[in-house]
Amino acid sequence: MRNIAILHYSCPPVVGGVEEVVREQAHLFHRNYHPVKVIAGSGAHFSKDFDVELNPLIGSRNPEVLDIQKDPAADSRRLEVIADKIYNYLKSTLSKFDVLIAHNVITMHFNLPLAMAIHRLADNQVIRVVSWNHDSPYFYEDHPVEIDRRAWSILRDYNPDISYIAISSSRAKEFRRLYGIKEDLTVIPNGIDPVTFFHLDHSTFRLIMENNLLEADLIFVQPSRLHPRKNIELSIKVIEALHGLGINAKLLLTGAYDPHGIDARDYCNKLENLAESLNVEKEIIIIADYTFKSGERMRADRIAMRDLYLISDLLFLPSIQEGFGLPLLEAGMIKLPIACSDIAPFKDIAGEDACFFSLDDNPGKIAENVLQFLKGMKPHGMYRNVICNYVWDNIYTHSIKPFLEGLD
C-alpha cells in the first residue's frame, strides 16, 4: 500500500474547488488504508485521521515568493535559493512517502520556486511525482503577460519523470498542446463524495460500503412496515426480474416491524426465504433486521430513513391497501421518482407525477415499465451517471488504484 502525500497551495478550511478535491482525496486514500499526509501553505489541520502539514513557503501569498516573482530573471540566484529551501523541506518531509500528488502547483503561476522544487524532486527521483492538472493560465488569452517570459517556461515544460493526470479529456488535449507532446495523458475526473454532500450518518455509510451500494445500477427504497398488505413479495420479485434484464438492482426495506403485530417476525422470515429462493437474498436489505459485520445492529430511525431516500433511485410502493401514503410526500420533498400501485390513495396524492402499475401486472412488466419511466427522466439519468462515474470511491476503484499500481 503506497504512502501518499497530497500538496496544494492551500487546504481546508480555505474555500476553493481544488481545496475541496484535496480534502476528499485525503479522506478517500485514508479509508482505503493508504498512509496519507496533506502539505499546504495555508489552511488548518482539518482532520484527525491524517497529518496536515503547513509551510508558508508552499503557499500562493508568501511575501518572499511574491517579491521574487515580480521579476524572477532579475535575481535568478535568489530564486534558486528559495527553490532550494522548498526542495530541501519537501525532500525531508516526504522521506517516508512513495507518491506526491501535486495539485495544480506546477501548472499555475502562483509559486514559481515551488514548481521548480517539484520538478527537481522528480528529476532526482526523490519521490514519484504525480501532477494532477486542473488548469493552466496559458489556456486563456488574458493570462498575465509576464509569464510568457523565459523564467516562467517551466510551467509549460513536460517532464518525462513526472506522471500527469488531467481532470477531463478536453483538458488532456489542452495540456498535450501546451506541452507539445503526442503521448496520451491519463484522464481521471474530479469526483464527489455523497457521504459528505448529503451529510450521511456514519451507520448509513457503513451500510453503503458493506453492501456495495455505490456499485449498484438501481436502488429501490420501500419505507414500509413488514406487513403483508405492503406487498413486499412483489418488490422482491421485481428486483429478481430486473436482474434477469441485466440490471444490478437493490431493494432497501427501511420500515420497522409492526409494533402491534405478533406475526411480524414470521413475515420477515417468509420474505427472506422468498429472496433466497429467487437468488436475490444479497440484493434485499431489511434495515430492521440488519446486523453489521461487527455484530452491531442498524438503527431504523428517521436519520437512516432520510439517508436511504437520498441514495436511492426510486421510491417503490406496491401496497395492496393504504389509507394515505406519507412516503409519497417525503419522496416529493426530495424529488425522488416514484413507482407505486394504482390504488386510490396513491393516485389521489401523486396524480400524474408517478409511475403507476396494476397489482395484476407481472413483475417483469413492472420492471420494464419502471426502467422506461426512469429512462425518460433526465435528472435521474444525470444522478445515476454521477453515482456510477463520479463518486470518489468508484473513481478510486476503477481509475486511481490501477494508476497507482502502475507507477514504477
N, C-alpha and C positions, 0 to 999 in steps of 0.2 A: 504494500500500500504506500503510494508516494506521499511524501510530506510536501504540502503546497503552501506557498506564500502568495498573497494577493496584494498588489500595490496600485495605489492611485494617489492623486494629489490630495484628496480628502476622503473621509469616510463619514458615515452617520455619527451624530445627528445632522451633519451638514446635508442639506436637501439638494438632490440632483439625480438625474437618471442613472448616471454611471455609479454614483454613490449607492443607489438602491440595488444595482446589479452586484456591487461589491458585498453588500450586506447579505443578499440572498445566496450568492455563490459561497460565501464563507459558511453559512449555515448548511448549505447543500453538501459541501465537502465534509463538514463535521459529522453530519448524520450518516454519511457514507464511510465513516471511520478513517478519513484522512486526517492526520495531524495538520492543523491549519493555523496560519497567522496572517493578520492584516497589517500592512505597513502603509502609513499615510502621513501627510504633512500637517493636516488639521482634522479635527473631529473629536471623538471621545471613545472610551472603552465601552462600546455599545453592546457587548455580550460577555457573559461569564463563561461561555462554553469554549472560548479560544482566546489566544493572545491578540491584543491590538496594540501596535507599537507606533507611537507618534514621534516624528522628527521634522521640525520646521523646514529643514533643507529639502524635504521631499515635496513641499507644498508649492502652490502656484502664486503665493503672495509673499514669499520670503524677501525681505528688503535687500539682502545681499545678492540674491539671484536676479531680482528685478533691476537692480542697479547695473549689473554686468550685461544684462540683455538689452540695454539701451543702445549699445554698440559693441557687441561681443568681439568683433575683429580688432577694435581699438586697443584692447588689453587681453590678448589671447592667453598670456601667461596666467593672469588672474582667473580667467575662465577655466583653464586646466586645473588650477589649484582647487577651485570649488568642485569641479567634476571629480577630482581625485578624492576629495573629502567624502563626497557622496558614495563613490565607488568603494572606498575602504570601509565605510559604515555598512553598506549593503553586503559586502563580502563577509564581514564579521557576523552580522545578524542573520544571514542566510546559510551559515555554515552547516546547519543540521537539516537543511531543506533540499529537496530534489528538483522542484519546479517553482519558477517565479512567473506568475501570471501578471503581466503589466498592462493595466487598462488605460489605453489612450496616451500614455505618457511619452512614447517615442514617436507618436504621430502628431501630437498637438504642440503648440508653441509657447506653453506656459512655464516650462522649466527646461531650458536647453542643456545645462550641465547634468541634469538628471537623465535626459535622453542619452547624452554621451556616456554616462556611467553605466547605463544598462547595456548599451552596445558593447562596452568593454567587458562586462560580465560574460556576455555571450562569446566574444572573441577569445577570451582567456579560458572559456569552458569552466567557469566557476560554478555555474548552475545552468540547467536547461531553462532558457528564457522563452516564454510564450507571450507574444504581443497580441493582446485582444483588441483588435482595431474597430473602434466605433466610428471615428470621424477624422477628418483632416482639414485644416484651413485652406489647403490648395484646391479643394473641390468647389470653392466659392470665388466668384470674381472680385468680391470686395475684401479679400483677405489683406492683412497688413502688408504693405509693400516691402517693408524692411526684411521680411522673412524670405524674400526672393534672393537675398544676398548669399554669398557662398558660405558664410559662417553657419547658416541655418540648413545647409544642404542635407545634413544627417537625417532631417525629418522626411526626406524623400528617398533616402538610401535603403535599398533592400539588403538585408544581411542574411546570408545563407546559414549562419549559425543560430538564427532565431526562427522559431516556429510561429507562423502567423495564423490568426483566426479573424475572419471578417464576420460581421453580425448579419449579413444578408448577401444574397447572390449579386445584387446591384452594387453593394459596397465592395464586394470582392473584385468586380470588374473595374471599379474606380481605382482601387489600390493597385491592381495589376498595371493599369495605365500609368499611375503615378510612379510606380517603381520601375516601369519599363521592362516587365518580365512577362514570359509566356506561361510560366508554371501556374497551375491552379492553386488558389488559396483555400484552405479549409473554411467552410461556412458552418457556423454554429450560431443559431439565433439567440438573442436575449430571451429570457423567459419570465414567467410569473409564478408565484407561489400561492396556490389557493388557500393554504392554511393561514398565511398572514393577511392575504387580501380579504378573506371572509372572516377573519378573527375566529377561526375554528378552535373549539375546545380541544385540549390535549387528548382526551379519550376518543374524540372523533378522528383525530389524526392517527391514533393507534389503530383504530378500526379500518381506516383507509389503507394503511400500509400492510396490515395483516391480511387483507382480502384483495390486495392489488386493484383497488377500485380505480386508480388512475390509468390502469391498462384496459379497463372495460370499454366496449363500444357504446354501451347504452345502460343507463341506470334508471330503474323504476323505483319510486318510493310509494309505499302504501301505508299511510298512517292510520291503520285500523286496528281495533282491538281484536284479539284472537277469538273470533266468534263465527260460527257457520254462516250467518247471514251476510258476513263481509265477503264471502265467496272467494277466499284466498286460494282455494284449489284452482280456480280459473287463472289467477295470476301466475301460479306455478306452471300451469300448462302453457300459458302464453310465453313464458320465459323459455320453456322447452322448445316451443315452435320457433322462436327467434334463433335459438341455437341451431335448429335444423336448417335455417336460412343462412347460417354462417355468421350470425351476429353474436358477439360475446356480451350477453346481457346479464345484468344482475338485478335482483329484487331485494329492496330494503324494507322489511316489515318493522315499522317503528312503533306500532301500538303495543301496549302492555296487555297482560292477561286481564280478562274481565274480572274486576274485583268482586262482582256479585254472583258469578257463576261458579259452580263446583266442577264443571267438566272441562275447564279451560286447558288443563294440563293434558287431558286425553286428546283434545282437539289439536294441540300443538304437536303431540306425538304423531297424530294422523297426517298432519302437514309434512312433517319431517320424513315420514315413511313414503309419502307420495313423491316428494322431491328426490328421494333416493331411488325409487323405482323408475323415475324418468331420467336418472343420471344427471340431475342438476342440483344435487344437495349442496355443492360448494358455491352455487350461484344464489342461493336463498339464504339471506342473513336475517335471522329473527332477533331483533335487538333485545327483547325481553328475556331471551334465553341465551344471550351471547356471553361467552367467557373468553377473556383474553388469554393468550398463550402463557401469561404469567400466573394465571389462575384467578385473577380478579374479574368481577362481574361488571358488565357495561350498565351504566345507569340510563334508563329510558326516560330522561327528563326533558323539559322544554328546550334546554340548550341543545341537547342531542337532536331533538326533533327539528329545530331550526337549521342546524348544521347539515343534516341529511337532506333536507329540502334544497339547500344551497348547492350541494354537489350532485344533485340528481338531474336527469334529463326530462323526466316526465312524472307527473302525479298520476297514478293508476288506481282507479276505484271501480271495481266490478261488483259493487254491492247488489244484493238481491232486493233488500229493503232498507230504506233510511227515512227518518223524519225530516232531516235537513241535509247538511253536507258541509260542515265547517271547514274541512280541508280544502274545499274549492276556494273559499275566501282566502285562506292562507297562501295557497298557490298563486292566486291572483295578485296578492300583495307583492310577491317577488317575481312576477312574470314567468312563473313555471308553467309550461304547457300541460294540458290536462287531457287524459283519456278516461272515459267513465261509462258505466252502463247507462242506458237511456231511460232510467226510472224518472218519475215525475219531479221529485225534489231537485235532482241534479239538473234537469232541463230547465226548471224554473230559475235556478241560480245562474247557470252558465250560458243559457241561450244558445247563440251561435259561436261561442268562443271556446268550445271544447270539441274533442273528437269523441263522438258517441258511438257505441256499439250495442247491438242487441244481445241479451243474455242467451238467445238461441244461436248466436253465431259460434262457429267452432273456433278453437284457439288459433289455428293457422290463419283464418280470415282476419281475426282481430289483430294478430301480429302484423300482417301485411298492411292493414288499414292504418295502424299506428305508425309504421315506417313511412307510409305515403304522407300521412299528416305531418310528421316531423320534417320530411324532405322538403315540404313547401314552406317551411318556416326558416327564413334566412338567419334570424338571430340565433336559433338553435344550431344551425349549421356552423355558425361562427363560434358558438360556445364549444361545440364538440371538436372543432378544429383547434381551438386554443388548448383544450384539455389534452388532446392526443399529441399535439406537436409543439406546444409552447409552455407546458408545465415543467419547471426546473427538474423535477425528479425523472420525468421521461426524457428530457434532453440529456441528463447525466447518463442514463442507462443506454440510450441509443447513439449518442454522439460524443459526449465529453469523456466517458470512461474508455471507449475504444481509442479515442485520440490520445489520452494519457498513456494507455498501454502500448501505443505505437511509438512513443518517444524513445529515442535511444539514450 
